[in-house]
Amino acid sequence: MSGITPVVKATGIVKRYGHVTAIDNADFDLMPGEILAVIGDNGAGKSSIVKAICGAIQPDAGEILIEGKPVNFSSPIDSRAMGIEIVYQTLALSPALSIADNMFTGREIRRNDVFGKYLGLLDKKAMEKFAREKLTELGLMTVQSINQTIETLSGGQRQGVAVARAAAFATKFIIMDEPTAALGVKESRRVLELIKDVRDRGIPIVLISHNMPHVFEVADRIHIHRLGKRLCVIDPKDYTMSDAVAFMTGAKEAPALTAA
């Protein structure tokens, strides 16, 4: 991949909490159009490095480049404004609000008239139309109505709404944190298909997961994090799940890192 500018390139990232080092001079890169899985044992720092990239935590040292340009996000709001979306494990959806309202939380469309300009009235029809189009694009219009509340949806449908929201507004990349953790087999399968659909639309994805079969099914590369830093990056076609676990736990020597 030499010569290709990474969508994200982080070098020498450090984050300390008192005497505890969560990120220890870690590196990270995400290439255009790929699904990059990030795996590691509990406490390895894989979530911390991703949080540093999206502004959820501020690193003590290191540099982060987005498409070759240095950034310094003070919060996830800053990264979202740049086109970076996050699908949290908790989904961050409001159960009592409708699908359309959840799609537009924090970025509502106001009416293009005096009522919108001076009274802040929202353009409900425009938001509902947009939400319906995005869910249809990803094959998610199995819901009864775009106006039904999130609490009436199944776990897979809720995850689908969260993924559709991210795909609708992401222009740089999407971070997905354990997207299939609380789902059954059938619903997990649909979410994996959604992830591949989003990647095929040209949006790179960072997938944090403990589920090795899912990682090896969808990932183009696998970033293995250990003891606060990037241990190696492997091609899932060249290694087995047992290899990845052995690298992750230190039971087997990891392959040398090569330039992206």
C-alpha positions in Angstrom: 0.0 0.0 0.0 3.0 2.3 -0.3 2.2 5.6 -2.0 -1.4 5.6 -0.8 -2.2 8.3 1.8 -3.9 6.6 4.8 -7.3 8.0 5.8 -5.9 8.0 9.4 -2.3 7.8 10.5 -1.4 8.0 14.1 2.1 7.8 15.4 3.6 7.8 18.8 0.3 8.2 20.7 0.7 8.2 24.5 -2.0 8.5 27.1 -1.4 8.2 30.8 -3.7 8.2 33.8 -1.4 8.9 36.7 1.0 6.0 36.9 -1.1 3.9 34.5 -0.2 4.0 30.8 -3.2 3.2 28.7 -1.5 4.0 25.3 2.2 3.4 25.1 3.8 5.1 22.0 1.2 3.4 19.8 0.8 3.7 16.0 -2.3 3.2 13.9 -3.3 3.5 10.3 -6.5 3.0 8.3 -6.3 2.8 4.5 -9.0 4.0 2.0 -11.9 1.6 1.4 -10.9 -1.1 3.9 -12.4 -2.7 7.0 -9.7 -2.7 9.6 -10.4 -4.9 12.6 -8.8 -3.9 15.9 -8.4 -6.8 18.3 -6.6 -7.3 21.7 -7.0 -8.7 25.1 -9.1 -6.8 27.7 -7.0 -3.9 28.9 -4.7 -4.0 25.9 -5.7 -0.4 25.0 -7.5 -1.0 21.7 -10.5 1.1 22.7 -8.2 3.8 24.0 -6.3 4.3 20.8 -9.5 4.5 18.8 -10.9 7.0 21.4 -7.8 9.1 20.9 -8.3 9.2 17.2 -11.9 10.4 17.4 -11.3 12.9 20.2 -13.0 11.1 23.0 -9.8 11.3 24.9 -6.9 13.7 24.3 -3.5 12.0 24.0 -0.5 13.3 26.0 1.9 12.9 23.1 1.9 11.8 19.4 0.4 13.0 16.1 -2.8 12.1 14.3 -3.2 12.8 10.6 -6.5 12.7 8.8 -5.9 12.3 5.0 -2.4 13.6 5.6 -3.4 16.7 7.6 -2.7 17.0 11.4 -5.7 17.2 13.6 -6.3 17.9 17.3 -9.8 17.0 18.2 -11.0 18.2 21.6 -14.2 16.0 21.5 -16.1 13.6 19.3 -18.2 16.6 18.2 -15.1 17.9 16.4 -14.4 14.6 14.7 -18.1 14.2 13.7 -18.0 17.7 12.1 -15.1 16.3 9.9 -17.1 13.3 8.8 -16.1 10.7 11.4 -19.0 8.6 12.8 -19.0 6.2 15.7 -21.4 3.3 16.3 -21.1 2.7 20.1 -21.6 -0.7 21.7 -24.5 0.9 23.6 -25.8 2.3 20.2 -26.4 5.7 21.7 -30.0 5.7 20.6 -33.0 7.2 22.4 -35.6 4.5 22.9 -38.6 6.8 23.2 -37.8 8.7 20.0 -38.7 7.6 16.4 -36.2 6.2 13.9 -36.2 9.5 12.0 -35.6 11.5 15.2 -32.7 9.3 16.2 -31.1 9.6 12.8 -31.1 13.4 13.1 -30.3 13.9 16.8 -28.0 16.8 17.1 -28.2 17.7 13.4 -31.9 18.4 12.9 -33.1 20.1 9.7 -35.0 23.3 10.3 -37.9 24.4 8.1 -36.9 26.8 5.3 -39.3 29.5 6.2 -39.9 32.1 8.9 -41.1 29.5 11.4 -37.8 27.6 11.0 -35.6 30.7 11.0 -37.1 32.5 14.0 -39.0 29.7 15.9 -36.7 26.8 15.2 -39.4 24.6 13.9 -38.1 21.4 12.3 -38.7 20.0 8.8 -40.1 16.7 9.9 -41.0 15.6 6.3 -37.5 16.2 5.0 -35.9 14.3 7.9 -38.4 11.4 7.5 -37.7 11.2 3.7 -33.9 11.2 4.2 -34.1 8.6 6.9 -36.3 6.3 4.8 -34.0 6.7 1.8 -30.9 5.8 3.9 -32.5 2.8 5.5 -33.8 1.6 2.1 -30.3 1.9 0.6 -29.0 -0.5 3.2 -32.0 -2.9 2.9 -33.3 -2.0 6.3 -36.9 -1.0 5.5 -38.3 -4.1 7.2 -39.6 -1.7 9.9 -43.3 -0.9 9.9 -42.8 2.9 9.9 -40.0 5.4 9.9 -41.9 7.0 12.8 -42.0 4.0 15.1 -40.0 4.4 18.3 -36.6 2.6 18.7 -38.0 0.7 21.7 -40.3 -1.2 19.4 -37.4 -2.6 17.3 -35.5 -5.8 17.6 -31.8 -5.7 18.6 -30.7 -6.2 15.0 -33.0 -3.5 13.8 -31.7 -1.0 16.4 -28.1 -1.9 15.3 -29.2 -1.3 11.7 -30.5 2.1 12.5 -27.2 3.0 14.3 -25.2 1.8 11.3 -27.5 3.6 8.8 -27.1 6.8 10.8 -23.3 6.5 10.7 -23.3 5.6 7.0 -25.6 8.5 6.2 -23.3 11.2 7.6 -19.8 9.7 7.5 -17.5 11.1 4.8 -14.2 10.0 6.2 -14.6 6.8 8.1 -16.8 4.9 10.7 -15.7 3.4 14.0 -17.8 0.4 15.2 -17.4 -0.8 18.7 -18.5 -4.5 19.2 -21.5 -4.1 16.8 -22.6 -7.8 17.1 -21.9 -8.3 20.8 -25.5 -8.4 22.0 -27.1 -9.9 18.9 -28.2 -13.4 17.9 -26.9 -15.4 15.0 -29.4 -14.1 12.4 -29.2 -10.5 13.5 -25.3 -10.7 13.7 -25.3 -12.0 10.1 -27.3 -9.0 8.9 -25.1 -6.5 10.7 -22.0 -8.1 9.1 -23.6 -7.7 5.7 -24.3 -4.1 6.5 -20.7 -3.5 7.4 -19.6 -5.0 4.1 -22.2 -2.9 2.2 -20.9 0.3 3.8 -17.3 -0.6 2.9 -18.4 -1.3 -0.6 -19.8 2.2 -0.8 -16.3 3.5 -0.2 -16.4 4.3 3.5 -13.5 2.8 5.5 -14.5 1.1 8.8 -12.6 0.5 12.0 -14.2 -2.6 13.6 -13.4 -3.2 17.3 -14.4 -6.8 18.1 -13.7 -9.8 20.3 -15.6 -12.1 17.9 -12.8 -13.8 15.9 -15.0 -15.5 13.3 -16.6 -12.2 12.5 -13.3 -10.4 12.3 -11.8 -13.0 9.9 -14.9 -12.9 7.8 -15.1 -9.2 7.1 -11.7 -7.6 7.8 -9.2 -6.7 5.1 -6.5 -6.2 7.7 -6.3 -7.0 11.4 -4.6 -4.6 13.8 -3.5 -6.5 16.9 -3.1 -4.4 20.1 -1.1 -5.6 23.1 0.2 -3.9 26.2 -0.9 -0.4 25.1 0.6 -0.4 21.6 0.2 -1.9 18.1 1.9 -5.3 18.1 1.4 -6.1 14.4 -1.0 -5.9 11.5 -1.9 -9.1 9.7 -3.7 -10.2 6.6 -6.5 -12.6 7.6 -5.8 -14.6 4.5 -2.3 -15.4 5.7 -3.0 -16.3 9.3 -5.5 -18.4 11.3 -7.7 -17.3 14.2 -5.5 -19.4 16.4 -2.5 -17.4 15.2 -4.2 -14.1 15.9 -5.1 -15.2 19.5 -1.5 -16.5 20.0 -0.1 -13.1 18.9 -2.6 -11.3 21.0 -1.8 -13.2 24.2 2.0 -13.4 23.7 2.0 -17.2 23.2 3.5 -16.8 19.7 6.0 -14.3 18.3 4.2 -11.7 16.2 5.3 -11.0 12.6 7.4 -7.9 12.0 5.5 -4.7 11.1 5.8 -3.6 7.5 5.2 -0.1 6.1 1.6 0.6 5.1 
